[in-house]
Amino acid sequence: MEIRDNVKRLCKLRGITQKELASKIGISETSLNVSLKPDGNPSVKTIEKVATGLGVSVSQLLASPEELELLTGQSQEERGKVLRCPHCGEEIELYVKAL
């Protein structure tokens, strides 16, 4: 399990970039990226900040891809088909008007 994959997945679900997440939790984007590398060895404090910034628990952040899929309620196929507000993370409904 790589925390980096879960952070990417959760950022996408929340409609935010990793740069926005880093800013939200008070660290630089570079520090976040270095921490999330396979050999980055992030501190517990950083993991807690990231989880809080993404609105999940530490255990959810560290979950396996399958567990995270169950926790978020979205399969890989469904991801990308849902638009989320970049500010609050709520799902946005779109209506298409026929011409």
C-alpha positions as CSV (number, residue, x, y, z in Angstrom):
1,M,0.0,0.0,0.0
2,E,1.3,3.4,-0.9
3,I,-0.1,6.4,0.9
4,R,0.6,8.4,-2.3
5,D,-2.0,6.5,-4.3
6,N,-4.7,7.1,-1.6
7,V,-3.9,10.8,-1.4
8,K,-4.2,11.1,-5.2
9,R,-7.5,9.2,-5.2
10,L,-8.9,11.2,-2.3
11,C,-7.8,14.5,-3.8
12,K,-9.6,13.6,-7.0
13,L,-12.7,12.7,-5.0
14,R,-12.6,16.0,-3.1
15,G,-12.0,18.0,-6.3
16,I,-8.7,19.5,-5.1
17,T,-5.1,19.3,-6.3
18,Q,-2.2,18.1,-4.2
19,K,-1.0,21.7,-4.2
20,E,-4.2,22.9,-2.7
21,L,-4.1,20.1,-0.1
22,A,-0.5,21.2,0.8
23,S,-1.6,24.8,1.2
24,K,-4.6,23.7,3.3
25,I,-2.5,21.8,5.8
26,G,0.2,24.4,6.0
27,I,3.1,22.7,4.2
28,S,4.8,23.2,0.8
29,E,3.8,21.2,-2.2
30,T,7.4,19.9,-2.4
31,S,7.3,18.8,1.2
32,L,4.1,16.9,0.6
33,N,5.4,15.2,-2.5
34,V,8.7,14.2,-0.8
35,S,6.7,12.8,2.2
36,L,4.5,10.8,-0.1
37,K,7.3,9.1,-2.1
38,P,7.7,5.4,-1.4
39,D,10.9,6.1,0.6
40,G,9.6,9.4,1.9
41,N,8.8,8.2,5.4
42,P,6.2,10.9,6.4
43,S,5.9,11.7,10.1
44,V,2.8,10.8,12.1
45,K,2.1,14.5,12.4
46,T,2.2,14.9,8.6
47,I,0.0,11.8,8.0
48,E,-2.5,13.3,10.5
49,K,-2.5,16.6,8.8
50,V,-3.0,15.0,5.4
51,A,-5.9,12.9,6.7
52,T,-7.5,15.9,8.3
53,G,-7.1,18.0,5.1
54,L,-8.8,15.3,3.1
55,G,-11.6,14.8,5.7
56,V,-10.8,11.2,6.5
57,S,-9.4,9.3,9.4
58,V,-5.7,8.2,9.5
59,S,-6.9,4.6,9.1
60,Q,-8.9,5.5,6.0
61,L,-5.9,7.3,4.5
62,L,-3.8,4.2,5.1
63,A,-6.4,1.7,3.9
64,S,-5.7,-0.7,1.0
65,P,-7.1,0.4,-2.4
66,E,-9.9,-2.1,-2.0
67,E,-10.8,-0.8,1.5
68,L,-10.6,2.8,0.3
69,E,-13.0,1.9,-2.5
70,L,-15.5,0.5,0.0
71,L,-15.1,3.5,2.3
72,T,-15.6,6.1,-0.4
73,G,-18.3,4.2,-2.1
74,Q,-16.8,4.6,-5.6
75,S,-15.3,2.0,-7.8
76,Q,-12.5,2.9,-10.2
77,E,-14.9,3.0,-13.1
78,E,-17.1,5.5,-11.2
79,R,-14.2,7.8,-10.3
80,G,-13.9,10.5,-12.9
81,K,-17.6,10.4,-13.7
82,V,-18.5,12.5,-10.6
83,L,-17.9,16.2,-10.5
84,R,-17.2,17.6,-7.0
85,C,-17.1,21.2,-5.8
86,P,-13.4,22.1,-5.2
87,H,-14.4,24.0,-2.1
88,C,-16.7,21.7,-0.1
89,G,-16.2,18.4,-1.9
90,E,-20.0,18.0,-2.5
91,E,-21.1,16.2,-5.7
92,I,-22.3,18.6,-8.4
93,E,-25.2,17.7,-10.6
94,L,-25.1,18.8,-14.2
95,Y,-28.1,19.2,-16.5
96,V,-27.8,19.2,-20.2
97,K,-30.3,21.3,-22.1
98,A,-31.2,19.9,-25.5
99,L,-31.0,22.3,-28.4
